[in-house]
Amino acid sequence: MIKKPLLLFFVLVFSYNSNAQCRFFKNTDSYRISVFNNQYYYPFVGIKNVFTSKYHAGISAGIINNIKEKKKSTLYYDIRFGVYNHRFIQTSIQLYSNIGFRYKLPKQFYVSSDIGAGYLHAILHQKIFKADENGNYSKVRTIGKPQIIFALGISAGKQVKICKKQSNIFISYQPWFQLPYIKSYVPLLPNNSLHLGFELLINNKK
């Protein structure tokens, strides 16, 4: 059950050879970390709920590699790891990758967008029971549910100095989908995440 989603994840995200992987980590351009709130609502329609509903906090970290840089724009890809807790429903562990485009604005502001896919491991908070042939129920032990995720991202930020290091601070809205959630009636679970964070620039190019 777990092997198939994991295999798909590694095909989607790490479909390059070991030498390419080494180059990715060697040539990392920045480190990224953020805190976020996650809500289960339709994308864009549910954006207001990340501000007004109950908070389901998470944290995300990753590394970014620039593919092609121009004077006003940058094409990049990243790898991110995250975890968040949705009260009464699940704790989720995320591992996914994005490819994105960043456009520079005056006074060191920027906007960016990205699209990605990856793996999510959902640890359900509810207890699960199963009936045997005699009608007796017993608790089902589980280590969680493997899931696939697809995500979009829209961000705005500004370059600043943090501890004398060139960095970006940003806010990012991320609608994403989790599947298969519950096959019988909610096969595709829509999510909305709002991230606040910063990127520490390693290979800073003026």
N, C-alpha and C positions, 0 to 999 in steps of 0.2 A: 504493500500500500504506500509506504513512504518512498520506495525507490524510484517510482515513475516520476512524481513531481520533482524530486531531487535531480534526476537525470535531465529533465526538461530545463530546470533552472540552470544547470551547468552548461547545457547546450546554448541557451539564450544569452547567458552573461559571460561565460568564460570560453567562448568558442574561438580561442586562439591558442597557439602552441606555448610551451613552457618558456621559450625565449622571449616571447611577447609579454608574458606575465612578468618576467624579471625586469624587462624594460619599463613596464608600467610603474612598478614600485620604485625603480631607480630614478625615473624621470618625473616623479610626482611634483606637481606644480603648487598644490595647496592642500591643507588639511581643513576639513569642514566639521563643525559641531553645531547642533541646534537642540532646543527644547521645543516641544509641540503639544498641541491639543488635538485630539481626534474625536470625530463624531460620525455616526452612521446616518447619513442623509444623501440624497441625490447630489451629484456634482453641480457646483455653481448655484443651483436652487437652494442648497442647504448651507451656503457659506456663512449666512448670518448666525447659524447655530453654534459655530465655533467660538462666538463671542458671548452668546446669551444662554446656552444650555449648560448642563453640568460639565465639569472639566474631567477629561480622561487623559492624564499627562503621559508624555513619552520623551525619550531622548534619542538622538540620532548622531552618528559620527561617520566620517568617510574621508576618502582621498580623491583628488581631482587631477586629471591629466589633460592638458590642452593639446588638441589635435592640430589645429591651425589657427594662428593668430594674425590678425590684421590691425591696422591703426585704430579702427572703430569697433571691431568685432572679434569674437573668439568662438571657435567650435571646440567643444570639450566632451569628455565622458568621465564618469565617476563610478565608484563602488561605495555603497552605504550600508551600514549596519544600524539597526534601530530596535527599540523595545518600548512598548507602551502597555498600560493597564486600563482596560475598560471595566469599570465596576459591575459586578454581577454577571458579566458575559465571558470575557476572556482576557488573558495576558498574551500578547503577540510578540514574536521575535521576527524581525525582518532582515533579509539580506538580498539586496537588489542593485541593479546598475542602471544608469541613465546616460543618454546622449543629449547634449543641449547646445544652445546658441545664446551667446551673451552679446549685448550691444551697449557700447559706452556712450554715456550722455555727458553734457558739460558739467564741470565742477566735480568730477570723479564719481558721479552717480552712474548707475547702470540698470538695465532691465534684462531679464533672461527667461528662457522657457526650456523645458526638457521633457523627454518621454522615456519611460523605462519599464523593466519587467524583472521579476525575481521570485524569490521563495519566502513564504511566511509560515511560521510554525505557531499554531494557535493552541494555547493551553486553556481549555474550557474550565470555567468556574463552577458549572453545574455538575451535580453528581448524575451518573448514568447508570440505570438499572436494566437488567435483561431478564425476561421470564423464561424458565425452563419448561420442559414438557409437562410438568406437574402443576404449572401455574405459580411456582415460587420464584420470587425475584431475588436476584443477587447483584451486588455492585460490580460494574465493569471497570476494570483497571485500565487506564490509558495514559500514554505519555504525551498525548496531544494529537492534533490534526495537521497534516501537511497541506499547504495551500499554495496556489499560484497568485501572484499579484501583478497588476498592470497599473502604471501611474503616469500622471501628467504633473507638470510643475510650472508655476508662474511666479517669478521673483522680482524684487526691486531691492537695490542696495547701494552702498556708498563705500568708497575706499577711505580708510582711516588708518591711524597708527595705534596699535595696542602693544604696550610695553616696548615701544620704539621699533616694532615690527610692522611692516606693511600688511594690512588686513582689510577684509571686506566685512561690513555688518549688513545683514539682510533680513527681510521678511519674505516668506514664501507661502503661497497657497497651493496645496497639493490635493487634488481629487484623485482617488485611486479605487481599484476594484479588487475584491478578494473572492476567489473561487477554487473549487466548489464549496460553498459554505454549508447550506443544508439542502441537499439535492431535491427533497420532496416539495419545498415551497420557497426557499430563498437560495437558488443556486449561485447567484451573483450578488455579493454584498457591496453596496456603494459606501465609500468613506470620504470624509473631508478632513484634511489636516492643515493646521496653520503653524508654521515654523518661525521661530526667532533664533537667529544664531550669527556666527561669524566664520570667516575663512582666514586662516593664517597662510599668507603667500610665501612659498618657499623659493621658487624660481621667478622672481618678480622682474618683469620686462617693462620698461618704460615705453 
